[in-house]
Amino acid sequence: MPRVLYERDGRIGRITLNRPEVMNAIDNELPVELADCVAQANADEKVHVIVLSGAGKAFCAGYDLTYYAEATGSQTGTQEMPWDPMKDYYFMMRNTQLFMSLWRSYRPVICKVHGYAVAGGSDIALCSDLIVMAEDARIGYMPVRVWGCPTTAMWVYRLGPQRAKRMVFTGDKIDGREAERIGLVHKAVPTEELDAEVEALAERISSVPVNQLMMQKLVVNQAVEAMGLNQTQMFATVFDGITRHSPEGINFKNRAVEVGWKQAVKERDEGTFDWTANRPFEDS
């Protein structure tokens, strides 16, 4: 079963994350298939715009922690010590660059978010050009509390430093209304209007010549890249590996093995566990 689906519908290329049984969680193969689908859309002269969405109940719930956090021993999420940071960097920068295929796409990408676009799922969404969210959908990067750093670093480029810091200092999830208010997404609409809103926007963009769209996107993107996007992503990707191999990161991973990732994530997100002391706060 493909993890990402692609089809052309008139002048619209449709890319769908297709692991609905795990809310389209990211495994080793999904980023590769995503980039392949972007390449297919870009190679089709009839495609003017891409709509990116997720099958099932959510856009994307982030990395598949059942594998990356619960798995024992050394694997791509956490290495056994001594840790090789460049081995980690190679793997995570690979994913960062595959997500960035959306940013580099010569066709504009509209991301349709329902349910959740969290953790690594927010990385994917924020690499798109325009995001339209359901008002009750949630977006955020909870692993900044422990065991993660958003490798695409798109928060600061979309929000500016102060609002980006609010998101990465807390790991809070915000709904579509708040995301629109602070300028993180283009628009938030009631869930029942999401499909129609995205279709109307895609149809409007699709009436513009491909070369015109390509030029306008290149102009806007180079302005962001001139602010140091590549260097920021390099640091963010290195730091992501450090977060997972710090004492607190190792404690989180071991806790996930001990009690299951759902409980470990609950403790992380609610702030009830002291990862430095490796015990619940109420015991300190």
N, C-alpha and C positions, 0 to 999 in steps of 0.2 A: 504493500500500500504506500503510495507516494506521501511524503510528509508535507509537501507543498504542491498545490495544483496550479496549473496555468491554462487559460483559454482566452481567445480573443472574441470579443463581442462588438462587432462593427469597428469603431475607432477606439474602443476601450479594451485594454489588456487587463484581465482579472487574475490576480494572484491571491491564493487562499491558503493560509496555514491550515494543515489538515491532520492534527493530532487531537481531535475533539475529546477523546477519552481521558486526556490529561490536560485539558484546557490549553492545548497547543504548546505545551512546555517544550523547551529547547533541549535537544539532545545533540550528539556529535554531527548528525547528518542534516538536520533541519537548516542550519545556516548555508550549507553547500547548495541544497536544493532551492533555497530562497534566491541565492545569487544566480543560479542557473535559470530560474524563471524570469528574473529581471533581464538577463541577457537575451532570452527568447523574445521578450517584449521589445527590447531595443533593436533587435535584428529585423523586426517586422515593420516595414515601411507604412503599413496601414494603421499601426497603433499610434495614437496621439497622446494618450494619457493612461496611467496605470491606477487601478483601484486595488489596494491591499486590504485584506480582511482576514478574519479568523473563523473557522468552522465551529459550530457548537455554542457553548455558553459564554465564551470569552474570546477576546482577541489573542492574548498570550499571557500566561501566568508566570513567565520567566523560565529560568533553567530548571530542568527536571531534577529536583533535589532527591528524589527517590534513588537516583543513580549517583549524583555528584556529592551528596552529603551523607547518605546512609551507607554507601559502599565502604567496606572495610579495606584497609591496605592502601597502597599507592595507586592512584589513577589520575585522570586529567583534572579533577577538582582539587585534590589535595595529595601532594607527594609525601612519601615517607622521608624523614630526615636522613642525610642532609638534603636540603631542598635546592634544586637547580632553578634559579629564577628565570633564566633564559629559556629553559624548556617550557616553563609555565607561560612566559611571555609569547613564545612562538604559537602556542595553542590559542591563547586568548586574543592575540592580535589577529590571528587567522579569522576568528569569529568577528572581531570588530570590523575588519576589512570586508568580510562577507555581508555584514549588516549595512555597511557603508555603500554597498552596491546600489542601495536605494537612493542615497545622496548623490552618487555619481551617475545615476541613470540619466540618459539624455531625454527620457520622457518624464514629465512631472508625475509624482506619486502622491495620491491621496490615500491616507490611512483611515480606515473606518474602525473605530474602537467601540466595542460593546463589552460589557462584563468587566474585564480587567486587562490593563496593559501595565504590568508591574515587573519590577526587577529587570531581567534581561529583555522582557517583553516591552518595557518602556524604551530600552535602547533601540529596538527595532522600530517602534512607532516614531521616535524622535528623529530617526534618520530619514523619514519621509519629508515631503515638501509641505503638505497640508494635512492636518489632523482634524477630523470631525468626530466628536465623541457623543455618545449618549449621555444625557445629563446625570444618570445614575451610575455610569461606569466609573471605575477607579483607576488612577494612574499614580505611580510612585516607585521609589527604589528602596524598599525596606532593608536590603542587605547592607546598606551603609551603616546600620546599627552594629553589625558585626558580620564578617565573611563576605565583603564585597565592596567594589568601587565601580560606578558606571563607566565602562571602558570607552564608550563613544563620547562621553563628556558633553553631551548636547544640552544639558540643563543650563549651563551658564550662557551658552550662545543663544538660547531661546528666551531666557528669563532675565539675564543680567546677573551681576554678582550677588546682590542682597537676597533676591528671591530664590536664586539657585542655592545659596547657603541655607536658607530656611528649609528647603527640601532635603538637602544632603546631610544636614545636621540632625534632622529628626527621623528621616525615613518614613515620614507620614505618607499615606495615600490620600489623594484629594479627588473629589468627584468632577464630573465634566463641567459643571457650572463654575466651580472655583478655577479649574484649568483654563477656561475661557477668560475669566475675569483677570487673571494675572498674565495672560498672553501666551500661555504654554501651547494652546491649541487654537486652531482657526475658529471653531464654532462648536457649541454644545446644543443639542436638541433633544426633545423627548424621545425615548427609545423607539416609539412607534413611528417617528418621523425620520429616523436615522437613514434608512435605505433611500428614501425619496430625496433627502437633502444631499447625500453623496452622489446620487445619480444625476441630480440637476447640476451640481458643480462639475462633475466629470463631463457631462454633455456640453456644458458651456466651454470648458477648456478644449474639448475635442474638436471644436469648430475652428480653432486657430491652427495655422500651418505648423508642421513638425519643426521646420527650421527656425521659425520665430520662437516657439516654445523653448527650443534647445538654447538659443542665444540668450534669452532672458534668464533661464535657469543658471547658465554659466556665469553670467554677470553677477547675479546675487550670491551664488556660491563662492566665487572667488573673493568677494568682500569678507565673508566669514573665514575663509581659509587664510586670508592675509592677517587675520587676528591671531594666528597661531594654532589653528585647529589640529594640525598633524602633531605638533609638539605636545599639545595638551592631551591628546589621545595616547601618545607614547607614555607619558607620566601616569595617566589614569590606568592604563593596562598593566604597567609595572606595579602600581600600588594595589590593584585588584589582587594580584598574586600575593603581595605582602599581607593583605588583610586575611587571606585564607591560611597563611603559614605563620602568622603572629601567635603568641601564646593564647590570646583570646579566640582567634580563628580556629586553632587546634582544639581548644576547649569546646567550641560550638560544634565542630565536626564530631568530636567524641560523644558529646551530649546527644547529637542526632542518632548516632549508632546505638546509644544506650536506650533512649526513650522514643526514638522515631522522629523523623524530621518535622512532622506536624506539631508535636509537642515542643520541640526545640525552637521552631519558628514562632510558635505562640509566645514562648517565654522571651524570645528576642524582641518581638514586635510590641509586646506589652511592657517591656522593661522590667520584668520581675526577676531576672537572673543576672548575677554579677559575673561576667565572663572572665574578668581578671582574677577574682578570687575562686572562680569555678564552683559557685554555690548560689542558691537563691538568696536574694537580698534580705529576706526576712530572717535568715539564719546568721546574718552578720551583726 
